[in-house]
Every structure is written in C-alpha cells, then in structure tokens.
Amino acid sequence: MSLGYLSASKCTVAFFFLVFGIVDRNSGTFHAEVVDDRTQETLLGILLERVQPDCTVMSDEFSSYDSLHEFYGHFTCNHSEGAEYVRNQDGILIHTNTIEGLWSRLKEQVRCDIC
C-alpha cells in the first residue's frame, strides 16, 4: 500500500493527482484511486472497504498509517532512517517494493500516453 503522485505535462497543460494504491502480493490484484487528501480518515476508509480483516498490511511509516495495527497485522519499513527498504522479521520480508514497482510502471505509462 502506498501513496503515489502522478503528474504529467504536455505543452502548457499540466496536471497532478494524489493516488492511493493497494496491491495483494498473492494474487497480484492492484487497486488505485485518486484521493483528495492523505489523512488517516481517508486512507483508512479505503483500506477498511478493500482489505479483508485477516490480512497483513505492509507500509512505510507515514503517520496516516499509525492506527492500522488496530485493524490488521501491520508491519512497517522506515525509509527515512538508514534507508531501510527491506527487513527480515521472523522470516517475513517486510517491504513496499511491490507497490513502488507498480507506481514506477504506471508513471511511465502516463508519460508515454500523454507525451
């Protein structure tokens, strides 16, 4: 799960979207939607609607995710401290690389379709 920013420009027209995304590592199912803000209320609402209660959620340590442990198994990576991008915790690889890779491909597609 992650927040991504999609932006593109062509000539003098530019646009910017704040997009929240969730990926199921087992099935590869991906859900993304444009959101108005990054508040805990907004993001938690989407998660509660889209993610089953017995799932484990992996995220970065963005403050809007602070209450996820109340609803899901929740593991985090601290991207800002020591550049932690993957951590092995009791045999579980904790990372957000799956969603970050999807953002990268999606952003490239947006650039290709517009430019």
GIUR-V385534 format. One record per residue. N is the residue number from 1. RES is the residue in one small letter. PHI is phi in radians with two decimals (* if undefined). PSI is psi in whole degrees, -180 to 180 (999 if undefined). OMEGA is omega in degrees with one decimal (NA if undefined). Layout:
# GIUR-V385534
n=N res=RES phi=PHI psi=PSI omega=OMEGA
n=N res=RES phi=PHI psi=PSI omega=OMEGA
This chain:
# GIUR-V385534
n=1 res=m phi=* psi=143 omega=-174.6
n=2 res=s phi=-2.91 psi=159 omega=169.3
n=3 res=l phi=-1.75 psi=138 omega=176.8
n=4 res=g phi=-2.31 psi=154 omega=175.4
n=5 res=y phi=-1.96 psi=124 omega=176.1
n=6 res=l phi=-1.90 psi=129 omega=177.1
n=7 res=s phi=-2.49 psi=151 omega=177.4
n=8 res=a phi=-2.74 psi=159 omega=176.7
n=9 res=s phi=-2.52 psi=151 omega=174.9
n=10 res=k phi=-2.56 psi=124 omega=-174.8
n=11 res=c phi=0.96 psi=-120 omega=-178.3
n=12 res=t phi=-1.78 psi=5 omega=-178.9
n=13 res=v phi=-1.70 psi=127 omega=178.7
n=14 res=a phi=-2.34 psi=149 omega=176.3
n=15 res=f phi=-2.55 psi=162 omega=-173.1
n=16 res=f phi=-2.56 psi=131 omega=178.9
n=17 res=f phi=-2.18 psi=142 omega=169.0
n=18 res=l phi=-1.73 psi=119 omega=-173.9
n=19 res=v phi=-2.14 psi=134 omega=176.2
n=20 res=f phi=-1.87 psi=135 omega=-177.1
n=21 res=g phi=-2.34 psi=152 omega=179.1
n=22 res=i phi=-2.35 psi=137 omega=175.8
n=23 res=v phi=-2.27 psi=137 omega=174.1
n=24 res=d phi=-1.61 psi=113 omega=-176.8
n=25 res=r phi=-1.13 psi=-29 omega=-178.3
n=26 res=n phi=-1.30 psi=-46 omega=-175.8
n=27 res=s phi=-1.67 psi=-19 omega=-175.0
n=28 res=g phi=1.42 psi=3 omega=179.2
n=29 res=t phi=-1.12 psi=134 omega=-176.6
n=30 res=f phi=-2.19 psi=133 omega=174.8
n=31 res=h phi=-2.21 psi=131 omega=176.4
n=32 res=a phi=-2.40 psi=145 omega=174.6
n=33 res=e phi=-2.61 psi=147 omega=176.4
n=34 res=v phi=-1.26 psi=133 omega=179.7
n=35 res=v phi=-2.12 psi=154 omega=179.9
n=36 res=d phi=-1.37 psi=-29 omega=-177.1
n=37 res=d phi=-2.67 psi=177 omega=-177.5
n=38 res=r phi=-1.94 psi=26 omega=-176.6
n=39 res=t phi=-1.27 psi=158 omega=177.6
n=40 res=q phi=-1.02 psi=-41 omega=-179.6
n=41 res=e phi=-1.05 psi=-46 omega=-179.4
n=42 res=t phi=-1.13 psi=-51 omega=-174.7
n=43 res=l phi=-1.22 psi=-40 omega=178.3
n=44 res=l phi=-1.13 psi=-37 omega=177.2
n=45 res=g phi=-1.02 psi=-43 omega=178.6
n=46 res=i phi=-1.16 psi=-45 omega=-179.3
n=47 res=l phi=-1.09 psi=-46 omega=-178.9
n=48 res=l phi=-1.10 psi=-31 omega=178.4
n=49 res=e phi=-1.35 psi=-33 omega=-170.4
n=50 res=r phi=-1.83 psi=-22 omega=-171.8
n=51 res=v phi=-1.98 psi=128 omega=-179.6
n=52 res=q phi=-1.14 psi=147 omega=-176.4
n=53 res=p phi=-1.07 psi=-25 omega=-177.5
n=54 res=d phi=-1.55 psi=7 omega=-178.9
n=55 res=c phi=-1.46 psi=158 omega=172.4
n=56 res=t phi=-1.81 psi=132 omega=-178.5
n=57 res=v phi=-1.91 psi=135 omega=175.1
n=58 res=m phi=-2.08 psi=133 omega=-177.3
n=59 res=s phi=-2.59 psi=176 omega=167.6
n=60 res=d phi=-1.42 psi=-172 omega=-175.2
n=61 res=e phi=-1.70 psi=30 omega=176.6
n=62 res=f phi=-1.02 psi=135 omega=-171.4
n=63 res=s phi=-1.05 psi=-26 omega=178.8
n=64 res=s phi=-1.18 psi=-13 omega=178.7
n=65 res=y phi=-1.66 psi=3 omega=-173.0
n=66 res=d phi=-0.98 psi=-33 omega=-176.3
n=67 res=s phi=-1.63 psi=5 omega=-176.7
n=68 res=l phi=-1.04 psi=-32 omega=-179.2
n=69 res=h phi=-1.08 psi=-18 omega=177.9
n=70 res=e phi=-1.32 psi=-18 omega=-174.8
n=71 res=f phi=-2.08 psi=-25 omega=-174.5
n=72 res=y phi=-2.47 psi=164 omega=162.7
n=73 res=g phi=-1.17 psi=130 omega=-173.9
n=74 res=h phi=-2.35 psi=123 omega=176.5
n=75 res=f phi=-2.07 psi=147 omega=-178.7
n=76 res=t phi=-2.25 psi=155 omega=168.8
n=77 res=c phi=-1.98 psi=138 omega=178.0
n=78 res=n phi=-1.73 psi=92 omega=-177.0
n=79 res=h phi=-1.16 psi=-27 omega=-174.0
n=80 res=s phi=-1.48 psi=-27 omega=-175.7
n=81 res=e phi=-1.78 psi=108 omega=177.6
n=82 res=g phi=1.24 psi=17 omega=178.3
n=83 res=a phi=0.90 psi=50 omega=178.1
n=84 res=e phi=-1.40 psi=114 omega=179.6
n=85 res=y phi=-2.02 psi=-23 omega=175.6
n=86 res=v phi=-2.48 psi=137 omega=177.6
n=87 res=r phi=-2.41 psi=137 omega=174.7
n=88 res=n phi=-1.66 psi=114 omega=179.1
n=89 res=q phi=-2.11 psi=107 omega=179.7
n=90 res=d phi=0.96 psi=41 omega=177.3
n=91 res=g phi=1.47 psi=0 omega=178.4
n=92 res=i phi=-1.83 psi=126 omega=176.8
n=93 res=l phi=-1.44 psi=114 omega=-179.3
n=94 res=i phi=-1.67 psi=116 omega=178.9
n=95 res=h phi=-2.85 psi=166 omega=175.4
n=96 res=t phi=-2.05 psi=20 omega=-175.8
n=97 res=n phi=-1.09 psi=-33 omega=-178.2
n=98 res=t phi=-1.10 psi=-51 omega=-179.0
n=99 res=i phi=-1.22 psi=-36 omega=179.3
n=100 res=e phi=-1.12 psi=-38 omega=176.3
n=101 res=g phi=-1.13 psi=-39 omega=177.3
n=102 res=l phi=-1.13 psi=-41 omega=177.5
n=103 res=w phi=-1.04 psi=-43 omega=-178.7
n=104 res=s phi=-1.04 psi=-47 omega=179.6
n=105 res=r phi=-1.17 psi=-40 omega=180.0
n=106 res=l phi=-1.14 psi=-43 omega=178.5
n=107 res=k phi=-1.08 psi=-40 omega=178.4
n=108 res=e phi=-1.12 psi=-40 omega=179.1
n=109 res=q phi=-1.14 psi=-41 omega=177.9
n=110 res=v phi=-1.06 psi=-45 omega=179.4
n=111 res=r phi=-1.08 psi=-41 omega=-178.0
n=112 res=c phi=-1.21 psi=-39 omega=-177.5
n=113 res=d phi=-1.28 psi=-27 omega=-175.2
n=114 res=i phi=-1.65 psi=-39 omega=-172.5
n=115 res=c phi=-1.54 psi=999 omega=NA
